[in-house]
Amino acid sequence: MAKQRLESNWNTYFEDKEVYFLDLLQHRLLSNQLAEQLNVQHQSPQLIAIKSGVSIYRSSHLAITVKAVYKAITEH
């Protein structure tokens, strides 16, 4: 549900930005490494915006919105 909300609204704000989706079930080791490196507690679903190797925004479940991600990215 969260992924569908993002996908349906992403181009409204980020038509020219790259986005990567990590399948946590298939890439658990990578997920754990990112959580440790970024000092982020794993949740699912979860969105983490990373800029220059630093987590600048994170949210989970129903709090995940494209507008909030856009605001965080444009303010950093």
BAGUPA-753088 format. One record per residue: residue number from 1; residue in one letter; chain; x, y, z of N, C-alpha, C in turn. Coordinates in Angstrom, 1 decimal. Layout:
<atoms>
{i: NUM	aa: a	ch: A	n.X: X	n.Y: Y	n.Z: Z	ca.X: X	ca.Y: Y	ca.Z: Z	c.X: X	c.Y: Y	c.Z: Z}
...
</atoms>
This chain:
<atoms>
{i: 1	aa: m	ch: A	n.X: 0.8	n.Y: -1.2	n.Z: 0.0	ca.X: 0.0	ca.Y: 0.0	ca.Z: 0.0	c.X: 0.9	c.Y: 1.3	c.Z: 0.0}
{i: 2	aa: a	ch: A	n.X: 1.9	n.Y: 1.3	n.Z: 0.9	ca.X: 2.7	ca.Y: 2.5	ca.Z: 0.9	c.X: 3.5	c.Y: 2.7	c.Z: -0.4}
{i: 3	aa: k	ch: A	n.X: 4.0	n.Y: 1.6	n.Z: -0.9	ca.X: 4.7	ca.Y: 1.6	ca.Z: -2.2	c.X: 3.8	c.Y: 2.1	c.Z: -3.3}
{i: 4	aa: q	ch: A	n.X: 2.6	n.Y: 1.6	n.Z: -3.4	ca.X: 1.6	ca.Y: 2.1	ca.Z: -4.4	c.X: 1.3	c.Y: 3.6	c.Z: -4.3}
{i: 5	aa: r	ch: A	n.X: 1.2	n.Y: 4.1	n.Z: -3.1	ca.X: 1.0	ca.Y: 5.5	ca.Z: -2.9	c.X: 2.1	c.Y: 6.3	c.Z: -3.4}
{i: 6	aa: l	ch: A	n.X: 3.3	n.Y: 5.8	n.Z: -3.1	ca.X: 4.5	ca.Y: 6.5	ca.Z: -3.6	c.X: 4.6	c.Y: 6.5	c.Z: -5.2}
{i: 7	aa: e	ch: A	n.X: 4.4	n.Y: 5.3	n.Z: -5.7	ca.X: 4.5	ca.Y: 5.2	ca.Z: -7.2	c.X: 3.5	c.Y: 6.0	c.Z: -7.9}
{i: 8	aa: s	ch: A	n.X: 2.3	n.Y: 6.1	n.Z: -7.4	ca.X: 1.3	ca.Y: 6.8	ca.Z: -8.1	c.X: 1.5	c.Y: 8.4	c.Z: -8.0}
{i: 9	aa: n	ch: A	n.X: 2.2	n.Y: 8.8	n.Z: -7.0	ca.X: 2.5	ca.Y: 10.3	ca.Z: -6.9	c.X: 3.9	c.Y: 10.7	c.Z: -7.1}
{i: 10	aa: w	ch: A	n.X: 4.8	n.Y: 9.8	n.Z: -7.3	ca.X: 6.2	ca.Y: 10.1	ca.Z: -7.4	c.X: 6.5	c.Y: 11.2	c.Z: -8.5}
{i: 11	aa: n	ch: A	n.X: 6.1	n.Y: 11.0	n.Z: -9.7	ca.X: 6.4	ca.Y: 11.9	ca.Z: -10.8	c.X: 5.9	c.Y: 13.3	c.Z: -10.6}
{i: 12	aa: t	ch: A	n.X: 4.9	n.Y: 13.5	n.Z: -9.7	ca.X: 4.4	ca.Y: 14.8	ca.Z: -9.4	c.X: 5.5	c.Y: 15.7	c.Z: -8.8}
{i: 13	aa: y	ch: A	n.X: 6.4	n.Y: 15.1	n.Z: -8.0	ca.X: 7.4	ca.Y: 15.8	ca.Z: -7.3	c.X: 8.8	c.Y: 15.5	c.Z: -7.9}
{i: 14	aa: f	ch: A	n.X: 9.0	n.Y: 14.3	n.Z: -8.3	ca.X: 10.4	ca.Y: 13.8	ca.Z: -8.6	c.X: 10.6	c.Y: 13.2	c.Z: -9.9}
{i: 15	aa: e	ch: A	n.X: 10.0	n.Y: 13.8	n.Z: -10.9	ca.X: 10.1	ca.Y: 13.2	ca.Z: -12.3	c.X: 11.5	c.Y: 12.9	c.Z: -12.7}
{i: 16	aa: d	ch: A	n.X: 12.5	n.Y: 13.7	n.Z: -12.3	ca.X: 13.9	ca.Y: 13.6	ca.Z: -12.7	c.X: 14.8	c.Y: 12.9	c.Z: -11.7}
{i: 17	aa: k	ch: A	n.X: 14.3	n.Y: 12.4	n.Z: -10.6	ca.X: 15.1	ca.Y: 11.8	ca.Z: -9.5	c.X: 15.1	c.Y: 10.3	c.Z: -9.6}
{i: 18	aa: e	ch: A	n.X: 16.2	n.Y: 9.7	n.Z: -9.2	ca.X: 16.3	ca.Y: 8.3	ca.Z: -9.1	c.X: 15.8	c.Y: 7.8	c.Z: -7.8}
{i: 19	aa: v	ch: A	n.X: 15.1	n.Y: 6.6	n.Z: -7.9	ca.X: 14.5	ca.Y: 6.0	ca.Z: -6.7	c.X: 14.9	c.Y: 4.5	c.Z: -6.7}
{i: 20	aa: y	ch: A	n.X: 15.2	n.Y: 4.0	n.Z: -5.6	ca.X: 15.5	ca.Y: 2.5	ca.Z: -5.5	c.X: 14.6	c.Y: 1.9	c.Z: -4.4}
{i: 21	aa: f	ch: A	n.X: 14.0	n.Y: 0.8	n.Z: -4.8	ca.X: 13.2	ca.Y: 0.0	ca.Z: -3.8	c.X: 14.0	c.Y: -1.2	c.Z: -3.4}
{i: 22	aa: l	ch: A	n.X: 14.1	n.Y: -1.5	n.Z: -2.1	ca.X: 14.8	ca.Y: -2.6	ca.Z: -1.6	c.X: 13.8	c.Y: -3.6	c.Z: -1.1}
{i: 23	aa: d	ch: A	n.X: 13.9	n.Y: -4.8	n.Z: -1.7	ca.X: 13.0	ca.Y: -5.9	ca.Z: -1.2	c.X: 13.7	c.Y: -6.5	c.Z: 0.0}
{i: 24	aa: l	ch: A	n.X: 13.2	n.Y: -6.2	n.Z: 1.1	ca.X: 13.8	ca.Y: -6.7	ca.Z: 2.4	c.X: 13.8	c.Y: -8.2	c.Z: 2.6}
{i: 25	aa: l	ch: A	n.X: 12.9	n.Y: -8.8	n.Z: 2.0	ca.X: 12.9	ca.Y: -10.3	ca.Z: 2.2	c.X: 14.0	c.Y: -10.9	c.Z: 1.3}
{i: 26	aa: q	ch: A	n.X: 14.3	n.Y: -10.4	n.Z: 0.2	ca.X: 15.3	ca.Y: -11.0	ca.Z: -0.7	c.X: 16.7	c.Y: -10.4	c.Z: -0.4}
{i: 27	aa: h	ch: A	n.X: 16.8	n.Y: -9.3	n.Z: 0.3	ca.X: 18.1	ca.Y: -8.6	ca.Z: 0.5	c.X: 18.2	c.Y: -8.2	c.Z: 2.0}
{i: 28	aa: r	ch: A	n.X: 18.0	n.Y: -9.2	n.Z: 2.8	ca.X: 18.0	ca.Y: -8.9	ca.Z: 4.3	c.X: 19.3	c.Y: -8.4	c.Z: 4.8}
{i: 29	aa: l	ch: A	n.X: 20.4	n.Y: -9.0	n.Z: 4.3	ca.X: 21.8	ca.Y: -8.6	ca.Z: 4.7	c.X: 22.0	c.Y: -7.1	c.Z: 4.4}
{i: 30	aa: l	ch: A	n.X: 21.7	n.Y: -6.7	n.Z: 3.1	ca.X: 21.8	ca.Y: -5.3	ca.Z: 2.7	c.X: 21.0	c.Y: -4.4	c.Z: 3.6}
{i: 31	aa: s	ch: A	n.X: 19.7	n.Y: -4.8	n.Z: 3.8	ca.X: 18.8	ca.Y: -4.1	ca.Z: 4.7	c.X: 19.4	c.Y: -3.8	c.Z: 6.1}
{i: 32	aa: n	ch: A	n.X: 20.0	n.Y: -4.9	n.Z: 6.6	ca.X: 20.6	ca.Y: -4.8	ca.Z: 8.0	c.X: 21.8	c.Y: -3.9	c.Z: 8.0}
{i: 33	aa: q	ch: A	n.X: 22.6	n.Y: -3.9	n.Z: 6.9	ca.X: 23.8	ca.Y: -3.1	ca.Z: 6.8	c.X: 23.4	c.Y: -1.6	c.Z: 6.7}
{i: 34	aa: l	ch: A	n.X: 22.4	n.Y: -1.3	n.Z: 5.9	ca.X: 21.9	ca.Y: 0.0	ca.Z: 5.7	c.X: 21.4	c.Y: 0.6	c.Z: 7.1}
{i: 35	aa: a	ch: A	n.X: 20.6	n.Y: -0.2	n.Z: 7.8	ca.X: 20.1	ca.Y: 0.2	ca.Z: 9.1	c.X: 21.2	c.Y: 0.5	c.Z: 10.0}
{i: 36	aa: e	ch: A	n.X: 22.2	n.Y: -0.3	n.Z: 10.0	ca.X: 23.4	ca.Y: 0.0	ca.Z: 10.9	c.X: 24.2	c.Y: 1.2	c.Z: 10.5}
{i: 37	aa: q	ch: A	n.X: 24.5	n.Y: 1.3	n.Z: 9.2	ca.X: 25.3	ca.Y: 2.5	ca.Z: 8.7	c.X: 24.5	c.Y: 3.8	c.Z: 8.9}
{i: 38	aa: l	ch: A	n.X: 23.2	n.Y: 3.8	n.Z: 8.7	ca.X: 22.5	ca.Y: 5.0	ca.Z: 8.8	c.X: 21.9	c.Y: 5.3	c.Z: 10.1}
{i: 39	aa: n	ch: A	n.X: 22.1	n.Y: 4.3	n.Z: 11.1	ca.X: 21.6	ca.Y: 4.4	ca.Z: 12.4	c.X: 20.0	c.Y: 4.6	c.Z: 12.4}
{i: 40	aa: v	ch: A	n.X: 19.4	n.Y: 3.7	n.Z: 11.6	ca.X: 18.0	ca.Y: 3.7	ca.Z: 11.4	c.X: 17.4	c.Y: 2.4	c.Z: 11.9}
{i: 41	aa: q	ch: A	n.X: 16.4	n.Y: 2.4	n.Z: 12.7	ca.X: 15.8	ca.Y: 1.1	ca.Z: 13.1	c.X: 14.9	c.Y: 0.6	c.Z: 12.0}
{i: 42	aa: h	ch: A	n.X: 15.1	n.Y: -0.7	n.Z: 11.7	ca.X: 14.3	ca.Y: -1.3	ca.Z: 10.6	c.X: 12.8	c.Y: -1.3	c.Z: 10.9}
{i: 43	aa: q	ch: A	n.X: 12.0	n.Y: -0.9	n.Z: 9.9	ca.X: 10.6	ca.Y: -1.1	ca.Z: 10.0	c.X: 10.1	c.Y: -1.5	c.Z: 8.6}
{i: 44	aa: s	ch: A	n.X: 8.9	n.Y: -2.0	n.Z: 8.5	ca.X: 8.4	ca.Y: -2.3	ca.Z: 7.2	c.X: 6.9	c.Y: -2.1	c.Z: 7.1}
{i: 45	aa: p	ch: A	n.X: 6.4	n.Y: -1.3	n.Z: 6.2	ca.X: 7.2	ca.Y: -0.6	ca.Z: 5.1	c.X: 7.9	c.Y: 0.6	c.Z: 5.7}
{i: 46	aa: q	ch: A	n.X: 9.0	n.Y: 1.0	n.Z: 5.0	ca.X: 9.8	ca.Y: 2.1	ca.Z: 5.5	c.X: 10.4	c.Y: 2.8	c.Z: 4.3}
{i: 47	aa: l	ch: A	n.X: 10.5	n.Y: 4.2	n.Z: 4.4	ca.X: 11.1	ca.Y: 5.0	ca.Z: 3.4	c.X: 12.3	c.Y: 5.7	c.Z: 4.1}
{i: 48	aa: i	ch: A	n.X: 13.5	n.Y: 5.7	n.Z: 3.4	ca.X: 14.6	ca.Y: 6.4	ca.Z: 3.9	c.X: 15.2	c.Y: 7.2	c.Z: 2.7}
{i: 49	aa: a	ch: A	n.X: 15.3	n.Y: 8.5	n.Z: 2.9	ca.X: 15.9	ca.Y: 9.3	ca.Z: 1.9	c.X: 17.3	c.Y: 9.5	c.Z: 2.3}
{i: 50	aa: i	ch: A	n.X: 18.3	n.Y: 9.3	n.Z: 1.4	ca.X: 19.7	ca.Y: 9.3	ca.Z: 1.7	c.X: 20.3	c.Y: 10.4	c.Z: 0.7}
{i: 51	aa: k	ch: A	n.X: 21.1	n.Y: 11.3	n.Z: 1.3	ca.X: 21.8	ca.Y: 12.3	ca.Z: 0.5	c.X: 23.2	c.Y: 12.4	c.Z: 1.0}
{i: 52	aa: s	ch: A	n.X: 24.2	n.Y: 12.2	n.Z: 0.2	ca.X: 25.6	ca.Y: 12.2	ca.Z: 0.5	c.X: 25.9	c.Y: 11.2	c.Z: 1.6}
{i: 53	aa: g	ch: A	n.X: 25.2	n.Y: 10.0	n.Z: 1.6	ca.X: 25.5	ca.Y: 9.0	ca.Z: 2.5	c.X: 24.9	c.Y: 9.2	c.Z: 3.9}
{i: 54	aa: v	ch: A	n.X: 24.0	n.Y: 10.1	n.Z: 4.0	ca.X: 23.4	ca.Y: 10.4	ca.Z: 5.3	c.X: 21.9	c.Y: 10.4	c.Z: 5.2}
{i: 55	aa: s	ch: A	n.X: 21.2	n.Y: 9.8	n.Z: 6.2	ca.X: 19.8	ca.Y: 9.7	ca.Z: 6.1	c.X: 19.2	c.Y: 11.1	c.Z: 6.5}
{i: 56	aa: i	ch: A	n.X: 18.5	n.Y: 11.7	n.Z: 5.5	ca.X: 17.9	ca.Y: 13.0	ca.Z: 5.7	c.X: 16.4	c.Y: 13.0	c.Z: 6.0}
{i: 57	aa: y	ch: A	n.X: 15.8	n.Y: 11.8	n.Z: 5.8	ca.X: 14.4	ca.Y: 11.6	ca.Z: 6.0	c.X: 14.1	c.Y: 10.1	c.Z: 6.2}
{i: 58	aa: r	ch: A	n.X: 13.2	n.Y: 9.8	n.Z: 7.1	ca.X: 12.8	ca.Y: 8.5	ca.Z: 7.3	c.X: 11.4	c.Y: 8.5	c.Z: 7.8}
{i: 59	aa: s	ch: A	n.X: 10.6	n.Y: 7.5	n.Z: 7.4	ca.X: 9.2	ca.Y: 7.4	ca.Z: 7.8	c.X: 8.8	c.Y: 6.0	c.Z: 7.6}
{i: 60	aa: s	ch: A	n.X: 7.7	n.Y: 5.6	n.Z: 8.2	ca.X: 7.2	ca.Y: 4.2	ca.Z: 8.0	c.X: 5.7	c.Y: 4.2	c.Z: 8.0}
{i: 61	aa: h	ch: A	n.X: 5.2	n.Y: 3.2	n.Z: 7.5	ca.X: 3.7	ca.Y: 2.9	ca.Z: 7.4	c.X: 2.9	c.Y: 4.0	c.Z: 6.8}
{i: 62	aa: l	ch: A	n.X: 1.9	n.Y: 4.4	n.Z: 7.4	ca.X: 1.0	ca.Y: 5.4	ca.Z: 6.8	c.X: 1.5	c.Y: 6.8	c.Z: 6.8}
{i: 63	aa: a	ch: A	n.X: 2.6	n.Y: 7.0	n.Z: 7.5	ca.X: 3.3	ca.Y: 8.4	ca.Z: 7.6	c.X: 4.1	c.Y: 8.6	c.Z: 6.3}
{i: 64	aa: i	ch: A	n.X: 4.3	n.Y: 7.6	n.Z: 5.5	ca.X: 5.1	ca.Y: 7.8	ca.Z: 4.2	c.X: 4.3	c.Y: 8.5	c.Z: 3.2}
{i: 65	aa: t	ch: A	n.X: 4.8	n.Y: 9.7	n.Z: 2.8	ca.X: 4.1	ca.Y: 10.5	ca.Z: 1.8	c.X: 5.2	c.Y: 11.1	c.Z: 0.9}
{i: 66	aa: v	ch: A	n.X: 4.8	n.Y: 11.3	n.Z: -0.4	ca.X: 5.7	ca.Y: 11.9	ca.Z: -1.4	c.X: 6.0	c.Y: 13.3	c.Z: -1.0}
{i: 67	aa: k	ch: A	n.X: 5.0	n.Y: 14.0	n.Z: -0.6	ca.X: 5.1	ca.Y: 15.4	ca.Z: -0.2	c.X: 6.1	c.Y: 15.6	c.Z: 0.9}
{i: 68	aa: a	ch: A	n.X: 6.1	n.Y: 14.8	n.Z: 1.9	ca.X: 7.0	ca.Y: 14.9	ca.Z: 3.0	c.X: 8.4	c.Y: 14.6	c.Z: 2.6}
{i: 69	aa: v	ch: A	n.X: 8.6	n.Y: 13.6	n.Z: 1.7	ca.X: 9.9	ca.Y: 13.3	ca.Z: 1.2	c.X: 10.5	c.Y: 14.5	c.Z: 0.4}
{i: 70	aa: y	ch: A	n.X: 9.6	n.Y: 15.0	n.Z: -0.4	ca.X: 10.0	ca.Y: 16.2	ca.Z: -1.3	c.X: 10.5	c.Y: 17.3	c.Z: -0.4}
{i: 71	aa: k	ch: A	n.X: 9.7	n.Y: 17.6	n.Z: 0.6	ca.X: 10.1	ca.Y: 18.7	ca.Z: 1.5	c.X: 11.4	c.Y: 18.5	c.Z: 2.2}
{i: 72	aa: a	ch: A	n.X: 11.6	n.Y: 17.3	n.Z: 2.7	ca.X: 12.9	ca.Y: 16.9	ca.Z: 3.3	c.X: 14.1	c.Y: 17.0	c.Z: 2.4}
{i: 73	aa: i	ch: A	n.X: 13.9	n.Y: 16.6	n.Z: 1.1	ca.X: 15.0	ca.Y: 16.6	ca.Z: 0.2	c.X: 15.3	c.Y: 18.0	c.Z: -0.3}
{i: 74	aa: t	ch: A	n.X: 14.3	n.Y: 18.8	n.Z: -0.5	ca.X: 14.5	ca.Y: 20.2	ca.Z: -0.9	c.X: 15.1	c.Y: 21.1	c.Z: 0.2}
{i: 75	aa: e	ch: A	n.X: 14.9	n.Y: 20.7	n.Z: 1.4	ca.X: 15.4	ca.Y: 21.5	ca.Z: 2.5	c.X: 16.8	c.Y: 21.2	c.Z: 2.9}
{i: 76	aa: h	ch: A	n.X: 17.3	n.Y: 20.1	n.Z: 2.3	ca.X: 18.7	ca.Y: 19.7	ca.Z: 2.6	c.X: 19.6	c.Y: 19.9	c.Z: 1.4}
</atoms>
